[in-house]
Amino acid sequence: MEQGWDNDVKDFFVKILNSVAMTLLWALAAVTAGLYFKLAIVGSTSMTVTIIFYILLAVTFYGLVRYLYRTWRKA
């Protein structure tokens, strides 16, 4: 009997772990910046800072989705 993992199964699990890790990293960074530094709370900082925060949040979310799409599109 063969020992170890099949390369296809290993690659699949690496994709899953990378996807989960990147998504959690993005979410934790967004929550930290938004709540801890009070950038997401309207009225705690100037409206310009809040708008810039949400624009950057949308741009980085687009980057995350693009990364995930490219990761899972590869054969």
FIVO-547742 format. One record per atom (N, C-alpha, C, CB): residue number from 1; atom name; residue in three letters; x, y, z. Coordinates in nm, 4 decimals, always signed. Atoms other than C-alpha are relative to their C-alpha. Glycine has a CB too. Layout:
<nodes>
[node NUM, 'CA', 'ala', [X, Y, Z]]
...
</nodes>
This chain:
<nodes>
[node 1, 'N', 'met', [+0.0820, -0.1191, +0.0000]]
[node 1, 'CA', 'met', [+0.0000, +0.0000, +0.0000]]
[node 1, 'C', 'met', [+0.0866, +0.1258, +0.0000]]
[node 1, 'CB', 'met', [-0.0934, -0.0004, +0.1201]]
[node 2, 'N', 'glu', [-0.0747, -0.1251, +0.0129]]
[node 2, 'CA', 'glu', [+0.1118, +0.3499, -0.0802]]
[node 2, 'C', 'glu', [-0.0189, +0.0860, +0.1252]]
[node 2, 'CB', 'glu', [-0.0452, +0.0776, -0.1261]]
[node 3, 'N', 'gln', [+0.0033, -0.0863, -0.1183]]
[node 3, 'CA', 'gln', [+0.1958, +0.5858, +0.2066]]
[node 3, 'C', 'gln', [-0.0124, +0.1462, -0.0423]]
[node 3, 'CB', 'gln', [+0.1268, -0.0206, +0.0867]]
[node 4, 'N', 'gly', [+0.0078, -0.1435, +0.0251]]
[node 4, 'CA', 'gly', [+0.1182, +0.9569, +0.2234]]
[node 4, 'C', 'gly', [-0.1283, +0.0402, -0.0699]]
[node 4, 'CB', 'gly', [+0.1175, +0.0443, -0.0818]]
[node 5, 'N', 'trp', [+0.1179, -0.0580, +0.0631]]
[node 5, 'CA', 'trp', [-0.1323, +1.1817, +0.0521]]
[node 5, 'C', 'trp', [+0.0168, +0.0032, -0.1500]]
[node 5, 'CB', 'trp', [-0.0266, +0.1405, +0.0532]]
[node 6, 'N', 'asp', [+0.0015, -0.0212, +0.1435]]
[node 6, 'CA', 'asp', [-0.2282, +1.1994, -0.3098]]
[node 6, 'C', 'asp', [+0.0248, +0.1486, -0.0258]]
[node 6, 'CB', 'asp', [-0.1354, -0.0474, -0.0631]]
[node 7, 'N', 'asn', [-0.0335, -0.1403, +0.0276]]
[node 7, 'CA', 'asn', [-0.0968, +1.5204, -0.4682]]
[node 7, 'C', 'asn', [-0.1237, +0.0845, -0.0286]]
[node 7, 'CB', 'asn', [+0.0956, +0.0085, -0.1177]]
[node 8, 'N', 'asp', [+0.1225, -0.0755, +0.0274]]
[node 8, 'CA', 'asp', [-0.4440, +1.6225, -0.5891]]
[node 8, 'C', 'asp', [-0.0739, +0.0356, +0.1281]]
[node 8, 'CB', 'asp', [-0.0919, -0.0796, -0.0920]]
[node 9, 'N', 'val', [+0.0673, -0.0253, -0.1282]]
[node 9, 'CA', 'val', [-0.5907, +1.5885, -0.2410]]
[node 9, 'C', 'val', [+0.0766, +0.1045, +0.0792]]
[node 9, 'CB', 'val', [-0.0133, -0.1304, +0.0823]]
[node 10, 'N', 'lys', [-0.0837, -0.0969, -0.0716]]
[node 10, 'CA', 'lys', [-0.2985, +1.7792, -0.0915]]
[node 10, 'C', 'lys', [-0.0193, +0.1405, -0.0575]]
[node 10, 'CB', 'lys', [+0.1491, -0.0408, -0.0076]]
[node 11, 'N', 'asp', [+0.0202, -0.1306, +0.0633]]
[node 11, 'CA', 'asp', [-0.3379, +2.0635, -0.3444]]
[node 11, 'C', 'asp', [-0.1373, +0.0573, +0.0329]]
[node 11, 'CB', 'asp', [+0.0166, -0.0114, -0.1514]]
[node 12, 'N', 'phe', [+0.1355, -0.0446, -0.0329]]
[node 12, 'CA', 'phe', [-0.7120, +2.0781, -0.2741]]
[node 12, 'C', 'phe', [-0.0068, +0.0547, +0.1423]]
[node 12, 'CB', 'phe', [-0.0998, -0.1152, -0.0167]]
[node 13, 'N', 'phe', [+0.0006, -0.0466, -0.1384]]
[node 13, 'CA', 'phe', [-0.6591, +2.1085, +0.1018]]
[node 13, 'C', 'phe', [+0.0820, +0.1265, +0.0190]]
[node 13, 'CB', 'phe', [+0.0523, -0.1081, +0.0911]]
[node 14, 'N', 'val', [-0.0789, -0.1234, -0.0062]]
[node 14, 'CA', 'val', [-0.3907, +2.3730, +0.0513]]
[node 14, 'C', 'val', [-0.0834, +0.1176, -0.0511]]
[node 14, 'CB', 'val', [+0.1309, -0.0140, -0.0831]]
[node 15, 'N', 'lys', [+0.0890, -0.1054, +0.0499]]
[node 15, 'CA', 'lys', [-0.6414, +2.5751, -0.1555]]
[node 15, 'C', 'lys', [-0.1030, +0.0389, +0.1058]]
[node 15, 'CB', 'lys', [-0.0711, -0.0460, -0.1287]]
[node 16, 'N', 'ile', [+0.1003, -0.0269, -0.1036]]
[node 16, 'CA', 'ile', [-0.9018, +2.5401, +0.1194]]
[node 16, 'C', 'ile', [+0.0624, +0.0797, +0.1142]]
[node 16, 'CB', 'ile', [-0.0604, -0.1323, +0.0535]]
[node 17, 'N', 'leu', [-0.0647, -0.0691, -0.1121]]
[node 17, 'CA', 'leu', [-0.6596, +2.6447, +0.3939]]
[node 17, 'C', 'leu', [+0.0418, +0.1417, -0.0370]]
[node 17, 'CB', 'leu', [+0.1216, -0.0787, +0.0470]]
[node 18, 'N', 'asn', [-0.0381, -0.1349, +0.0435]]
[node 18, 'CA', 'asn', [-0.5271, +2.9402, +0.1936]]
[node 18, 'C', 'asn', [-0.1223, +0.0908, -0.0122]]
[node 18, 'CB', 'asn', [+0.0744, -0.0061, -0.1344]]
[node 19, 'N', 'ser', [+0.1219, -0.0796, +0.0142]]
[node 19, 'CA', 'ser', [-0.8810, +3.0577, +0.1168]]
[node 19, 'C', 'ser', [-0.0552, +0.0419, +0.1359]]
[node 19, 'CB', 'ser', [-0.1058, -0.0786, -0.0774]]
[node 20, 'N', 'val', [+0.0509, -0.0308, -0.1336]]
[node 20, 'CA', 'val', [-0.9926, +3.0367, +0.4785]]
[node 20, 'C', 'val', [+0.0926, +0.0987, +0.0708]]
[node 20, 'CB', 'val', [-0.0148, -0.1290, +0.0835]]
[node 21, 'N', 'ala', [-0.0956, -0.0879, -0.0675]]
[node 21, 'CA', 'ala', [-0.6739, +3.2017, +0.6057]]
[node 21, 'C', 'ala', [-0.0065, +0.1424, -0.0543]]
[node 21, 'CB', 'ala', [+0.1416, -0.0548, -0.0151]]
[node 22, 'N', 'met', [+0.0047, -0.1351, +0.0580]]
[node 22, 'CA', 'met', [-0.6901, +3.4941, +0.3621]]
[node 22, 'C', 'met', [-0.1303, +0.0708, +0.0346]]
[node 22, 'CB', 'met', [+0.0167, -0.0066, -0.1523]]
[node 23, 'N', 'thr', [+0.1283, -0.0613, -0.0337]]
[node 23, 'CA', 'thr', [-1.0588, +3.5517, +0.4295]]
[node 23, 'C', 'thr', [-0.0033, +0.0432, +0.1466]]
[node 23, 'CB', 'thr', [-0.1150, -0.0974, -0.0291]]
[node 24, 'N', 'leu', [-0.0052, -0.0377, -0.1423]]
[node 24, 'CA', 'leu', [-1.0065, +3.5486, +0.8073]]
[node 24, 'C', 'leu', [+0.0950, +0.1168, +0.0239]]
[node 24, 'CB', 'leu', [+0.0432, -0.1197, +0.0853]]
[node 25, 'N', 'leu', [-0.0940, -0.1106, -0.0134]]
[node 25, 'CA', 'leu', [-0.7053, +3.7773, +0.7760]]
[node 25, 'C', 'leu', [-0.0635, +0.1309, -0.0450]]
[node 25, 'CB', 'leu', [+0.1269, -0.0277, -0.0806]]
[node 26, 'N', 'trp', [+0.0672, -0.1206, +0.0484]]
[node 26, 'CA', 'trp', [-0.9069, +4.0250, +0.5699]]
[node 26, 'C', 'trp', [-0.1075, +0.0447, +0.0997]]
[node 26, 'CB', 'trp', [-0.0628, -0.0251, -0.1394]]
[node 27, 'N', 'ala', [+0.1078, -0.0352, -0.0929]]
[node 27, 'CA', 'ala', [-1.2016, +4.0101, +0.8113]]
[node 27, 'C', 'ala', [+0.0547, +0.0560, +0.1305]]
[node 27, 'CB', 'ala', [-0.0872, -0.1218, +0.0285]]
[node 28, 'N', 'leu', [-0.0578, -0.0503, -0.1252]]
[node 28, 'CA', 'leu', [-0.9850, +4.0561, +1.1206]]
[node 28, 'C', 'leu', [+0.0617, +0.1381, -0.0181]]
[node 28, 'CB', 'leu', [+0.1056, -0.0972, +0.0526]]
[node 29, 'N', 'ala', [-0.0570, -0.1328, +0.0267]]
[node 29, 'CA', 'ala', [-0.8008, +4.3483, +0.9638]]
[node 29, 'C', 'ala', [-0.1106, +0.1041, -0.0139]]
[node 29, 'CB', 'ala', [+0.0868, -0.0028, -0.1280]]
[node 30, 'N', 'ala', [+0.1112, -0.0933, +0.0183]]
[node 30, 'CA', 'ala', [-1.1303, +4.5109, +0.8638]]
[node 30, 'C', 'ala', [-0.0676, +0.0328, +0.1326]]
[node 30, 'CB', 'ala', [-0.1023, -0.0579, -0.0977]]
[node 31, 'N', 'val', [+0.0651, -0.0225, -0.1289]]
[node 31, 'CA', 'val', [-1.2860, +4.4647, +1.2070]]
[node 31, 'C', 'val', [+0.0917, +0.0797, +0.0926]]
[node 31, 'CB', 'val', [-0.0388, -0.1342, +0.0655]]
[node 32, 'N', 'thr', [-0.0946, -0.0735, -0.0845]]
[node 32, 'CA', 'thr', [-0.9716, +4.5859, +1.3835]]
[node 32, 'C', 'thr', [+0.0057, +0.1469, -0.0394]]
[node 32, 'CB', 'thr', [+0.1399, -0.0621, -0.0092]]
[node 33, 'N', 'ala', [-0.0073, -0.1389, +0.0454]]
[node 33, 'CA', 'ala', [-0.9441, +4.8963, +1.1702]]
[node 33, 'C', 'ala', [-0.1325, +0.0723, +0.0230]]
[node 33, 'CB', 'ala', [+0.0381, +0.0058, -0.1486]]
[node 34, 'N', 'gly', [+0.1302, -0.0646, -0.0110]]
[node 34, 'CA', 'gly', [-1.3164, +4.9640, +1.1816]]
[node 34, 'C', 'gly', [-0.0447, +0.0260, +0.1423]]
[node 34, 'CB', 'gly', [-0.1018, -0.0824, -0.0678]]
[node 35, 'N', 'leu', [+0.0513, -0.0156, -0.1357]]
[node 35, 'CA', 'leu', [-1.3961, +4.9085, +1.5467]]
[node 35, 'C', 'leu', [+0.1049, +0.0488, +0.0996]]
[node 35, 'CB', 'leu', [-0.0564, -0.1303, +0.0475]]
[node 36, 'N', 'tyr', [-0.1017, -0.0379, -0.0980]]
[node 36, 'CA', 'tyr', [-1.0717, +4.9365, +1.7410]]
[node 36, 'C', 'tyr', [+0.0467, +0.1437, -0.0229]]
[node 36, 'CB', 'tyr', [+0.1197, -0.0964, -0.0068]]
[node 37, 'N', 'phe', [-0.0438, -0.1363, +0.0313]]
[node 37, 'CA', 'phe', [-0.9569, +5.2511, +1.5608]]
[node 37, 'C', 'phe', [-0.1171, +0.0933, -0.0291]]
[node 37, 'CB', 'phe', [+0.0941, -0.0018, -0.1187]]
[node 38, 'N', 'lys', [+0.1249, -0.0756, +0.0147]]
[node 38, 'CA', 'lys', [-1.3210, +5.3687, +1.5294]]
[node 38, 'C', 'lys', [-0.0111, +0.0698, -0.1354]]
[node 38, 'CB', 'lys', [-0.0113, +0.1028, +0.1107]]
[node 39, 'N', 'leu', [+0.0107, -0.0564, +0.1341]]
[node 39, 'CA', 'leu', [-1.2985, +5.4264, +1.1551]]
[node 39, 'C', 'leu', [-0.1363, -0.0293, -0.0625]]
[node 39, 'CB', 'leu', [+0.1110, -0.0546, -0.0889]]
[node 40, 'N', 'ala', [+0.1279, +0.0386, +0.0585]]
[node 40, 'CA', 'ala', [-1.6280, +5.2529, +1.0771]]
[node 40, 'C', 'ala', [-0.1189, +0.0665, +0.0686]]
[node 40, 'CB', 'ala', [-0.0156, -0.1495, +0.0060]]
[node 41, 'N', 'ile', [+0.1084, -0.0594, -0.0766]]
[node 41, 'CA', 'ile', [-1.8337, +5.4392, +1.3368]]
[node 41, 'C', 'ile', [-0.0190, +0.1441, -0.0456]]
[node 41, 'CB', 'ile', [+0.0287, -0.0070, +0.1526]]
[node 42, 'N', 'val', [+0.0306, -0.1344, +0.0500]]
[node 42, 'CA', 'val', [-1.9992, +5.7437, +1.1867]]
[node 42, 'C', 'val', [-0.0125, +0.0940, +0.1187]]
[node 42, 'CB', 'val', [-0.1310, +0.0008, -0.0857]]
[node 43, 'N', 'gly', [+0.0054, -0.0997, -0.1059]]
[node 43, 'CA', 'gly', [-1.9466, +6.0467, +1.4064]]
[node 43, 'C', 'gly', [+0.1192, -0.0028, +0.0933]]
[node 43, 'CB', 'gly', [-0.1234, -0.0184, +0.0789]]
[node 44, 'N', 'ser', [-0.1157, +0.0047, -0.0892]]
[node 44, 'CA', 'ser', [-1.6382, +5.9285, +1.5918]]
[node 44, 'C', 'ser', [+0.1225, +0.0636, -0.0643]]
[node 44, 'CB', 'ser', [+0.0307, -0.1441, +0.0393]]
[node 45, 'N', 'thr', [-0.1054, -0.0697, +0.0749]]
[node 45, 'CA', 'thr', [-1.4038, +6.0586, +1.3205]]
[node 45, 'C', 'thr', [-0.0688, +0.0849, -0.1052]]
[node 45, 'CB', 'thr', [+0.1027, -0.1010, -0.0657]]
[node 46, 'N', 'ser', [+0.0617, -0.0827, +0.1034]]
[node 46, 'CA', 'ser', [-1.4552, +6.2973, +1.0349]]
[node 46, 'C', 'ser', [-0.0633, -0.0879, -0.1073]]
[node 46, 'CB', 'ser', [+0.1038, +0.0949, -0.0629]]
[node 47, 'N', 'met', [+0.0721, +0.0747, +0.1017]]
[node 47, 'CA', 'met', [-1.6877, +6.1887, +0.7572]]
[node 47, 'C', 'met', [+0.0934, -0.0427, -0.1130]]
[node 47, 'CB', 'met', [-0.1153, +0.0834, -0.0552]]
[node 48, 'N', 'thr', [-0.0950, +0.0327, +0.1058]]
[node 48, 'CA', 'thr', [-1.3991, +6.1946, +0.5081]]
[node 48, 'C', 'thr', [+0.0779, -0.1262, +0.0342]]
[node 48, 'CB', 'thr', [+0.0963, +0.1166, -0.0236]]
[node 49, 'N', 'val', [-0.0749, +0.1185, -0.0425]]
[node 49, 'CA', 'val', [-1.2011, +5.9380, +0.7086]]
[node 49, 'C', 'val', [-0.0883, -0.1238, -0.0073]]
[node 49, 'CB', 'val', [+0.0546, +0.0184, +0.1432]]
[node 50, 'N', 'thr', [+0.0923, +0.1128, +0.0051]]
[node 50, 'CA', 'thr', [-1.5060, +5.7134, +0.7365]]
[node 50, 'C', 'thr', [-0.0260, -0.0429, -0.1442]]
[node 50, 'CB', 'thr', [-0.1319, +0.0358, +0.0690]]
[node 51, 'N', 'ile', [+0.0230, +0.0315, +0.1407]]
[node 51, 'CA', 'ile', [-1.5727, +5.7345, +0.3625]]
[node 51, 'C', 'ile', [+0.1225, -0.0672, -0.0612]]
[node 51, 'CB', 'ile', [-0.0355, +0.1272, -0.0784]]
[node 52, 'N', 'ile', [-0.1232, +0.0612, +0.0505]]
[node 52, 'CA', 'ile', [-1.2088, +5.6572, +0.2813]]
[node 52, 'C', 'ile', [+0.0140, -0.1419, +0.0524]]
[node 52, 'CB', 'ile', [+0.1230, +0.0837, +0.0398]]
[node 53, 'N', 'phe', [-0.0060, +0.1347, -0.0572]]
[node 53, 'CA', 'phe', [-1.2223, +5.3587, +0.5179]]
[node 53, 'C', 'phe', [-0.0901, -0.0950, -0.0757]]
[node 53, 'CB', 'phe', [-0.0390, +0.0023, +0.1476]]
[node 54, 'N', 'tyr', [+0.0924, +0.0883, +0.0697]]
[node 54, 'CA', 'tyr', [-1.5290, +5.2153, +0.3456]]
[node 54, 'C', 'tyr', [+0.0400, -0.0221, -0.1451]]
[node 54, 'CB', 'tyr', [-0.1399, +0.0563, +0.0063]]
[node 55, 'N', 'ile', [-0.0489, +0.0187, +0.1368]]
[node 55, 'CA', 'ile', [-1.3826, +5.2749, +0.0001]]
[node 55, 'C', 'ile', [+0.1156, -0.0998, -0.0012]]
[node 55, 'CB', 'ile', [+0.0447, +0.1351, -0.0613]]
[node 56, 'N', 'leu', [-0.1114, +0.0947, -0.0089]]
[node 56, 'CA', 'leu', [-1.0620, +5.0951, +0.1004]]
[node 56, 'C', 'leu', [-0.0491, -0.1403, +0.0352]]
[node 56, 'CB', 'leu', [+0.1020, +0.0475, +0.1042]]
[node 57, 'N', 'leu', [+0.0581, +0.1294, -0.0345]]
[node 57, 'CA', 'leu', [-1.2704, +4.8168, +0.2532]]
[node 57, 'C', 'leu', [-0.0581, -0.0676, -0.1240]]
[node 57, 'CB', 'leu', [-0.1087, +0.0168, +0.1076]]
[node 58, 'N', 'ala', [+0.0582, +0.0558, +0.1228]]
[node 58, 'CA', 'ala', [-1.4561, +4.7688, -0.0758]]
[node 58, 'C', 'ala', [+0.1087, -0.0420, -0.0989]]
[node 58, 'CB', 'ala', [-0.0939, +0.1023, -0.0658]]
[node 59, 'N', 'val', [-0.1088, +0.0320, +0.0928]]
[node 59, 'CA', 'val', [-1.1332, +4.7758, -0.2802]]
[node 59, 'C', 'val', [+0.0736, -0.1261, +0.0456]]
[node 59, 'CB', 'val', [+0.0986, +0.1187, -0.0113]]
[node 60, 'N', 'thr', [-0.0698, +0.1181, -0.0484]]
[node 60, 'CA', 'thr', [-0.9608, +4.5212, -0.0576]]
[node 60, 'C', 'thr', [-0.0898, -0.1244, -0.0070]]
[node 60, 'CB', 'thr', [+0.0482, +0.0225, +0.1436]]
[node 61, 'N', 'phe', [+0.0908, +0.1138, +0.0159]]
[node 61, 'CA', 'phe', [-1.2721, +4.3006, -0.0626]]
[node 61, 'C', 'phe', [-0.0014, -0.0473, -0.1445]]
[node 61, 'CB', 'phe', [-0.1423, +0.0372, +0.0450]]
[node 62, 'N', 'tyr', [-0.0102, +0.0360, +0.1413]]
[node 62, 'CA', 'tyr', [-1.2610, +4.3108, -0.4423]]
[node 62, 'C', 'tyr', [+0.1295, -0.0773, -0.0255]]
[node 62, 'CB', 'tyr', [-0.0060, +0.1264, -0.0891]]
[node 63, 'N', 'gly', [-0.1271, +0.0708, +0.0147]]
[node 63, 'CA', 'gly', [-0.8949, +4.2066, -0.4224]]
[node 63, 'C', 'gly', [-0.0068, -0.1402, +0.0584]]
[node 63, 'CB', 'gly', [+0.1120, +0.0782, +0.0668]]
[node 64, 'N', 'leu', [+0.0167, +0.1324, -0.0614]]
[node 64, 'CA', 'leu', [-0.9841, +3.9192, -0.1895]]
[node 64, 'C', 'leu', [-0.0819, -0.0917, -0.0895]]
[node 64, 'CB', 'leu', [-0.0672, +0.0124, +0.1375]]
[node 65, 'N', 'val', [+0.0845, +0.0811, +0.0878]]
[node 65, 'CA', 'val', [-1.2602, +3.7961, -0.4203]]
[node 65, 'C', 'val', [+0.0766, -0.0378, -0.1265]]
[node 65, 'CB', 'val', [-0.1299, +0.0758, -0.0363]]
[node 66, 'N', 'arg', [-0.0810, +0.0282, +0.1192]]
[node 66, 'CA', 'arg', [-1.0264, +3.8223, -0.7184]]
[node 66, 'C', 'arg', [+0.1056, -0.1064, +0.0306]]
[node 66, 'CB', 'arg', [+0.0678, +0.1294, -0.0515]]
[node 67, 'N', 'tyr', [-0.0976, +0.1003, -0.0420]]
[node 67, 'CA', 'tyr', [-0.7588, +3.6238, -0.5301]]
[node 67, 'C', 'tyr', [-0.0656, -0.1371, +0.0119]]
[node 67, 'CB', 'tyr', [+0.0643, +0.0400, +0.1337]]
[node 68, 'N', 'leu', [+0.0698, +0.1272, -0.0168]]
[node 68, 'CA', 'leu', [-1.0106, +3.3547, -0.4365]]
[node 68, 'C', 'leu', [-0.0438, -0.0573, -0.1341]]
[node 68, 'CB', 'leu', [-0.1210, +0.0176, +0.0911]]
[node 69, 'N', 'tyr', [+0.0421, +0.0458, +0.1327]]
[node 69, 'CA', 'tyr', [-1.1448, +3.3361, -0.7916]]
[node 69, 'C', 'tyr', [+0.1184, -0.0586, -0.0764]]
[node 69, 'CB', 'tyr', [-0.0630, +0.1159, -0.0801]]
[node 70, 'N', 'arg', [-0.1187, +0.0494, +0.0709]]
[node 70, 'CA', 'arg', [-0.7954, +3.2966, -0.9381]]
[node 70, 'C', 'arg', [+0.0548, -0.1267, +0.0640]]
[node 70, 'CB', 'arg', [+0.1085, +0.1073, -0.0031]]
[node 71, 'N', 'thr', [-0.0491, +0.1199, -0.0682]]
[node 71, 'CA', 'thr', [-0.6997, +3.0409, -0.6756]]
[node 71, 'C', 'thr', [-0.0837, -0.1218, -0.0377]]
[node 71, 'CB', 'thr', [-0.0016, +0.0203, +0.1524]]
[node 72, 'N', 'trp', [+0.0868, +0.1140, +0.0263]]
[node 72, 'CA', 'trp', [-1.0010, +2.8206, -0.7433]]
[node 72, 'C', 'trp', [-0.0193, -0.0257, -0.1486]]
[node 72, 'CB', 'trp', [-0.1338, +0.0213, +0.0653]]
[node 73, 'N', 'arg', [+0.0142, +0.0187, +0.1441]]
[node 73, 'CA', 'arg', [-1.0006, +2.8705, -1.1206]]
[node 73, 'C', 'arg', [+0.1106, -0.0881, -0.0548]]
[node 73, 'CB', 'arg', [+0.0003, +0.1344, -0.0716]]
[node 74, 'N', 'lys', [-0.1135, +0.0793, +0.0463]]
[node 74, 'CA', 'lys', [-0.6581, +2.7060, -1.1586]]
[node 74, 'C', 'lys', [-0.0339, -0.1484, +0.0011]]
[node 74, 'CB', 'lys', [+0.1234, +0.0268, +0.0870]]
[node 75, 'N', 'ala', [+0.0280, +0.1437, +0.0098]]
[node 75, 'CA', 'ala', [-0.6788, +2.3482, -1.2743]]
[node 75, 'C', 'ala', [+0.1085, -0.0837, +0.0628]]
[node 75, 'CB', 'ala', [-0.0170, -0.0404, -0.1442]]
</nodes>
